[in-house]
Amino acid sequence: MMAGGFPLNQPIIIDDGSGVPSVVAFFSDLELDVVMLRFADEGAVEMVTDDFEHITFSADILSNIEFMIEKADELWRRLDLFWSEKEQNWVGWEHLATQPETIE
């Protein structure tokens, strides 16, 4: 529920709400708080913590984040094929976006 129906521990492509792709991942810390990572196409990672005062890591979580950075870079390379210099925008990338699981 806290990941909004998206899978945990794997980078995915989503629509950021403005028709632009974002590469993100959700993971849970040692206290089972779900945190979002936002991967920039330059290799930077932003941790979106919302209202959490602290996040608790283990060596396994940090190793998993390192693995997700590598996978996120691969997703950005796939997305690069959909950048249009002519339109200065992303075109036709939407089929790569992961859709959240719906809970009935």
C-alpha positions in Angstrom: 0.0 0.0 0.0 2.7 2.5 0.9 4.4 2.0 -2.5 1.2 2.9 -4.2 0.8 -0.5 -5.8 4.3 -0.4 -7.4 6.8 -3.2 -6.8 9.5 -2.9 -4.1 13.3 -3.1 -4.6 13.4 -2.6 -8.4 13.7 0.5 -10.5 10.8 1.2 -12.7 9.7 3.9 -15.1 6.7 6.0 -14.2 4.9 9.1 -15.5 5.8 11.9 -13.1 2.3 13.4 -13.6 3.3 15.8 -16.4 3.8 13.3 -19.2 7.5 13.1 -18.5 9.2 9.8 -17.5 10.8 9.3 -14.1 12.9 6.3 -13.0 12.1 5.5 -9.4 12.3 2.6 -6.9 10.6 1.9 -3.6 12.3 0.0 -0.8 11.6 -0.6 2.9 14.1 0.3 5.6 14.8 -1.8 8.7 11.7 -0.3 10.3 9.6 -1.3 7.3 9.0 2.4 6.3 8.7 2.6 2.5 11.0 5.1 0.9 11.1 6.3 -2.7 14.4 6.7 -4.6 14.3 9.0 -7.7 17.2 8.3 -10.2 18.4 11.1 -12.3 19.7 10.4 -15.8 23.1 11.7 -14.8 23.5 8.9 -12.1 22.4 11.0 -9.1 19.9 9.5 -6.6 17.4 11.5 -4.6 15.9 9.8 -1.5 12.3 11.0 -1.0 11.7 10.7 2.7 8.4 12.5 3.1 7.6 12.8 6.8 10.2 10.3 8.1 12.7 11.7 10.7 15.2 9.0 10.0 15.7 6.0 7.8 17.5 2.8 9.1 19.8 0.9 6.7 21.6 -2.4 6.8 24.5 -3.5 4.6 22.0 -5.6 2.5 19.8 -2.6 1.9 22.7 -0.4 0.8 23.9 -3.2 -1.5 20.5 -3.5 -3.0 20.4 0.3 -3.6 23.7 0.0 -5.4 22.3 -2.7 -7.6 19.2 -0.6 -8.3 21.4 2.4 -9.4 22.9 0.1 -12.0 19.5 -1.1 -13.2 18.1 2.5 -13.2 21.0 3.6 -15.5 19.9 0.8 -17.9 16.3 2.1 -17.9 17.6 5.6 -18.6 19.5 4.3 -21.6 16.3 2.7 -22.9 14.5 6.0 -22.4 17.1 7.9 -24.2 15.8 6.3 -27.4 12.6 8.2 -27.0 14.1 11.7 -26.5 13.2 13.9 -29.5 15.7 16.7 -30.3 13.2 18.2 -32.7 10.4 18.4 -30.1 12.7 18.8 -27.1 10.5 16.3 -25.3 10.0 12.6 -24.7 7.9 10.9 -27.4 6.4 7.5 -27.4 7.9 6.2 -24.2 4.6 5.5 -22.3 4.6 1.8 -23.1 7.7 1.5 -20.9 5.9 2.8 -17.8 5.1 0.4 -15.0 1.4 0.6 -13.9 0.6 0.1 -10.2 -1.3 -2.9 -9.1 -4.8 -2.1 -8.1 -6.2 -3.4 -4.9 -9.9 -4.4 -5.0 
